[in-house]
Amino acid sequence: MTPEPHPATELEDPNAEPPAPACVMCFNASDASGAAGLAGDIATVAAMGAHALPVVTSIVMRDTADVFDQHAIDADAVAEQARTVLEDVTLAGWKVGFLGNADVVSAVAEILSDYSEIPLVSYLPNLSWLDEDQQQPYLDAFRELILPATEVLVGNHKTLQDFLLPEWDSERPPSARELAVAAGEHGTRYVLVTGVMLTGKLSTQGPEQYIDNVLASPQGAITGEKFERFDAAFVGAGDTLAAALAALLAAGSELQAAVGEALSFMDQSLDAGFRPGMGSIVPDRFFWALPPAEEGEADDGGPAEPGPDDAKSHGAPRRVH
């Protein structure tokens, strides 16, 4: 139910400016493909009704298929970007993505420590494209300096396993709770684990495959969503989920409700995704703002494919990729 606005009183200024939306500072790489990085953060935060404060930590050379290289920004320049804005704007949330190198991790952690009461959502992408001599110092610094300040760590199941439990040798993959225990040893309160593979009942095409997405603490799983899996390559999903969650927490949403809404937003963004180049599909963070296609027609004049609303109206589970 939408609350009724309060009637104006003599004490209220009719010419007063409306309150600003919640402001979320996003530390992330510049990604010229627009699929992930700061471009994805800005679009996602805006779509959630908040205002993004983007701080460039690195310039990533990539297209929609592959990452080729990166140029890290000087750590002092990163800190100056952030502190200049923080002296002016009231902050309600943080989102950390790819920070470039260990020096920048240290600079960002110092800033975060000055605002420890503000919730931080940290996203750990797959960094297998980095050279080993760059990757390991970065991950060590992230583990030591960013995790202690993190409210929710977001990441793919395999990426978090390699990061948090590198010596895991069991035949079964670690549970979300076990990952949360490992993250909790470094001070992180919750993990949001995506891409947990599940196998459902048999169908005519073989076993049905599902993806589980679980919010967990060291005490156990808290909430999550199970989506049907299908084969498609996407880029930017993790940044979208983490930025949506950061915006919702900044706006005052309770954690479990925020996780459910962020997962739903990511799911629908991916269902409405598009392929701007020859590589992977990019999430459409403004799927909700586009007019529906004419019945029986696609945008290019071809046959229409079922959209996310069509799937839900027929009782099909939502899908994440």
Backbone hydrogen bonds, N-H to C=O, Kabsch-Sander energy under -0.5 kcal/mol:
donor,donor_aa,acceptor,acceptor_aa,energy
12,E,9,T,-1.2
16,A,13,D,-1.9
24,V,51,H,-2.8
25,M,93,G,-2.3
26,C,24,V,-0.5
26,C,53,L,-1.9
27,F,25,M,-0.6
27,F,95,K,-2.6
28,N,26,C,-0.7
28,N,55,V,-2.1
30,S,58,S,-3.3
31,D,29,A,-0.5
32,A,30,S,-0.5
32,A,60,V,-0.7
34,G,31,D,-2.0
38,L,29,A,-2.8
39,A,36,A,-0.6
40,G,36,A,-1.4
41,D,37,G,-2.1
42,I,38,L,-3.0
43,A,39,A,-2.0
44,T,40,G,-2.4
45,V,41,D,-3.0
46,A,42,I,-2.2
47,A,43,A,-2.3
48,M,44,T,-1.6
49,G,46,A,-1.7
50,A,45,V,-2.4
51,H,22,A,-3.0
53,L,24,V,-2.9
55,V,26,C,-3.0
56,V,54,P,-0.5
57,T,28,N,-2.2
58,S,28,N,-0.5
59,I,71,H,-2.6
60,V,30,S,-2.4
60,V,58,S,-0.6
61,M,69,D,-3.0
62,R,60,V,-0.9
63,D,66,D,-2.1
68,F,61,M,-3.3
69,D,61,M,-1.4
71,H,59,I,-2.5
73,I,57,T,-2.0
78,V,74,D,-2.0
79,A,75,A,-2.4
80,E,76,D,-2.4
81,Q,77,A,-2.1
82,A,78,V,-1.9
83,R,79,A,-2.9
84,T,80,E,-2.0
85,V,81,Q,-1.2
86,L,82,A,-2.6
87,E,83,R,-1.5
88,D,85,V,-1.8
89,V,85,V,-2.8
91,L,89,V,-0.6
92,A,23,C,-2.7
93,G,23,C,-1.2
94,W,119,P,-2.3
95,K,25,M,-2.3
96,V,121,V,-2.3
97,G,27,F,-3.0
101,N,99,L,-1.2
105,V,101,N,-2.1
106,S,102,A,-2.2
107,A,103,D,-2.0
108,V,104,V,-2.8
109,A,105,V,-2.5
110,E,106,S,-1.8
111,I,107,A,-1.5
112,L,108,V,-2.6
113,S,109,A,-2.0
114,D,110,E,-0.6
114,D,111,I,-1.2
115,Y,112,L,-1.7
116,S,113,S,-0.6
118,I,115,Y,-1.9
121,V,94,W,-1.7
122,S,120,L,-0.5
122,S,152,V,-2.3
123,Y,96,V,-3.0
124,L,154,V,-2.4
127,L,125,P,-0.6
130,L,127,L,-1.9
134,Q,131,D,-1.6
135,Q,131,D,-3.2
136,Q,132,E,-2.0
138,Y,134,Q,-1.5
139,L,135,Q,-2.6
140,D,136,Q,-2.5
141,A,137,P,-2.2
142,F,138,Y,-2.6
143,R,139,L,-2.5
144,E,140,D,-2.2
145,L,141,A,-2.8
146,I,141,A,-0.6
146,I,142,F,-1.5
147,L,142,F,-1.9
149,A,146,I,-1.2
150,T,146,I,-0.6
150,T,147,L,-1.3
151,E,120,L,-2.2
152,V,120,L,-1.7
153,L,190,Y,-2.3
154,V,122,S,-3.3
154,V,152,V,-0.5
155,G,192,L,-1.9
157,H,194,T,-2.9
160,L,156,N,-2.9
161,Q,157,H,-2.2
162,D,158,K,-2.4
163,F,159,T,-1.7
164,L,160,L,-3.3
165,L,160,L,-0.5
165,L,161,Q,-2.3
168,W,165,L,-1.9
179,L,175,S,-2.0
180,A,176,A,-2.3
181,V,177,R,-2.5
182,A,178,E,-1.9
183,A,179,L,-2.5
184,G,180,A,-2.8
185,E,181,V,-1.3
186,H,183,A,-1.7
187,G,184,G,-1.3
188,T,183,A,-1.7
189,R,150,T,-1.4
190,Y,151,E,-1.6
191,V,216,A,-2.4
192,L,153,L,-3.1
193,V,191,V,-0.6
193,V,214,V,-2.9
194,T,155,G,-2.3
194,T,192,L,-0.5
196,V,212,D,-2.5
197,M,195,G,-0.7
198,L,210,Y,-2.6
200,G,208,E,-4.0
203,S,206,G,-2.1
206,G,203,S,-1.8
208,E,201,K,-2.5
210,Y,198,L,-2.5
211,I,227,F,-3.4
212,D,196,V,-3.0
213,N,225,E,-1.7
214,V,193,V,-2.4
215,L,223,T,-3.2
216,A,191,V,-2.8
216,A,214,V,-0.5
217,S,220,G,-2.4
220,G,217,S,-1.5
222,I,215,L,-3.4
223,T,215,L,-1.2
225,E,213,N,-1.8
227,F,211,I,-3.2
227,F,225,E,-0.5
228,E,318,R,-2.2
229,R,209,Q,-2.2
232,A,230,F,-0.6
234,F,232,A,-0.6
235,V,281,I,-2.1
240,T,236,G,-1.9
241,L,237,A,-2.4
242,A,238,G,-2.6
243,A,239,D,-2.5
244,A,240,T,-2.3
245,L,241,L,-2.3
246,A,242,A,-2.4
247,A,243,A,-2.3
248,L,244,A,-2.1
249,L,245,L,-2.5
250,A,246,A,-2.2
251,A,247,A,-1.6
252,G,249,L,-1.3
253,S,248,L,-2.4
258,A,254,E,-2.7
259,V,255,L,-2.6
260,G,256,Q,-2.1
261,E,257,A,-2.3
262,A,258,A,-2.7
263,L,259,V,-2.6
264,S,260,G,-2.0
265,F,261,E,-2.5
266,M,262,A,-2.5
267,D,263,L,-2.6
268,Q,264,S,-2.4
269,S,265,F,-2.3
270,L,266,M,-2.3
271,D,267,D,-2.5
272,A,268,Q,-1.7
273,G,270,L,-1.6
274,F,282,V,-2.1
280,S,64,T,-2.5
281,I,233,A,-2.9
282,V,274,F,-3.5
284,D,269,S,-2.3
285,R,283,P,-0.9
287,F,284,D,-1.2
289,A,286,F,-1.4
290,L,286,F,-0.5
290,L,287,F,-0.8
297,E,294,E,-2.3
298,A,302,G,-2.4
301,G,298,A,-1.7
311,A,307,G,-2.2
312,K,308,P,-2.1
313,S,309,D,-2.2
314,H,310,D,-1.0
314,H,311,A,-0.6
315,G,312,K,-1.7
316,A,311,A,-2.2
320,V,228,E,-0.7
